[in-house]
Amino acid sequence: MCANCISNAEAAVAWVGVAGYIVKPRLHRALAAAGLAPEPDPVAHDVRTVAFLRALDLDPVEALGADVVAQAESWVPDTSWVPLRERRSLSERPIGSHSLIAAR
C-alpha cells in the first residue's frame, strides 16, 4: 500500500505497531534485569503454539517437530518469580487516605 493511500492516523498506528514489535523483547529483558518481570522463557512460546495447533485439530509434530513438542509437553512454568503487584511494600502501613477510613 502506498503512502498516499493511507491517512496520517493509519500511518501513525502502523509505526506504533512496528516500534512495539521491535522494542518489546528489549524492554522485557531490561525489566527482567531490573526484577520487574520474569526472565523470557523460550519454551513458553512453543507451549502456546502447540496448544493453538491442537485447537485447530492439526498435528503439532508435523509443523514443529517431535523434539519441540516433547519440550512443550514437559514444560513447567517458573513459579519462583513473584509479580510486583503481589509483593509487600517495605512498610505494612496503609497510605494516608486508607488509614483515615479505617480509623472511623
C-alpha positions as CSV (number, residue, x, y, z in Angstrom):
1,M,0.0,0.0,0.0
2,C,1.4,3.4,-0.9
3,A,1.8,6.3,1.5
4,N,-0.7,8.4,-0.4
5,C,-3.4,5.8,0.1
6,I,-3.4,5.8,3.9
7,S,-4.2,8.6,6.3
8,N,-1.7,10.0,8.8
9,A,-3.6,8.3,11.6
10,E,-3.3,4.9,10.0
11,A,0.4,5.5,9.3
12,A,0.9,6.5,13.0
13,V,-0.8,3.4,14.2
14,A,1.2,1.2,11.9
15,W,4.5,2.8,13.1
16,V,3.5,2.4,16.7
17,G,2.8,-1.3,16.0
18,V,6.2,-1.8,14.3
19,A,8.0,0.1,17.1
20,G,6.3,-2.0,19.7
21,Y,7.2,-5.2,17.9
22,I,10.9,-4.1,17.8
23,V,11.1,-2.7,21.3
24,K,9.1,-5.4,23.2
25,P,11.9,-8.0,23.5
26,R,14.5,-5.5,24.6
27,L,12.1,-3.9,27.1
28,H,11.2,-7.3,28.5
29,R,14.9,-8.2,29.0
30,A,15.5,-4.8,30.7
31,L,12.5,-5.2,33.0
32,A,13.7,-8.7,33.8
33,A,17.2,-7.4,34.7
34,A,15.6,-4.9,37.0
35,G,13.5,-7.6,38.7
36,L,10.2,-6.2,37.5
37,A,9.4,-9.0,35.1
38,P,10.2,-12.7,34.8
39,E,13.0,-13.9,32.5
40,P,11.9,-14.6,29.0
41,D,11.1,-18.3,28.6
42,P,11.7,-19.6,25.0
43,V,9.7,-22.8,25.7
44,A,6.6,-20.9,26.8
45,H,6.1,-19.7,23.2
46,D,6.2,-23.3,21.9
47,V,3.7,-24.4,24.6
48,R,1.2,-21.8,23.2
49,T,1.9,-22.8,19.6
50,V,1.4,-26.5,20.4
51,A,-1.9,-25.7,22.1
52,F,-3.0,-23.5,19.2
53,L,-2.3,-26.2,16.6
54,R,-4.1,-28.8,18.7
55,A,-7.1,-26.4,19.0
56,L,-7.2,-26.3,15.2
57,D,-7.1,-30.1,15.1
58,L,-3.7,-30.1,13.5
59,D,-0.7,-32.3,14.4
60,P,1.9,-30.1,16.0
61,V,4.6,-32.8,15.4
62,E,4.4,-32.2,11.7
63,A,4.6,-28.5,12.0
64,L,7.2,-28.1,14.8
65,G,9.0,-31.4,15.1
66,A,8.9,-34.1,17.8
67,D,11.6,-32.6,20.0
68,V,9.9,-29.2,20.2
69,V,6.5,-30.8,21.1
70,A,8.2,-33.1,23.7
71,Q,9.8,-30.0,25.4
72,A,6.5,-28.2,25.3
73,E,4.7,-31.1,26.9
74,S,7.2,-31.5,29.7
75,W,7.4,-27.7,30.3
76,V,6.6,-26.5,33.8
77,P,6.1,-22.7,34.4
78,D,8.6,-21.0,36.7
79,T,6.9,-20.1,39.9
80,S,9.8,-18.6,41.7
81,W,9.1,-15.1,40.4
82,V,6.5,-13.1,42.3
83,P,4.7,-10.3,40.4
84,L,5.3,-6.8,41.6
85,R,1.6,-6.3,42.5
86,E,1.8,-9.2,44.9
87,R,4.9,-8.1,46.7
88,R,4.5,-6.5,50.0
89,S,5.7,-2.9,50.4
90,L,8.5,-2.0,52.8
91,S,6.1,-0.6,55.3
92,E,2.9,-2.6,56.1
93,R,1.1,0.6,57.0
94,P,-1.8,1.8,54.7
95,I,-1.5,5.0,52.8
96,G,-3.0,8.1,54.4
97,S,-6.4,8.1,52.8
98,H,-6.9,4.4,53.7
99,S,-5.8,4.9,57.3
100,L,-8.5,7.7,57.7
101,I,-11.2,5.3,56.6
102,A,-10.0,2.5,59.0
103,A,-9.9,5.0,61.9
104,R,-13.7,5.8,61.7
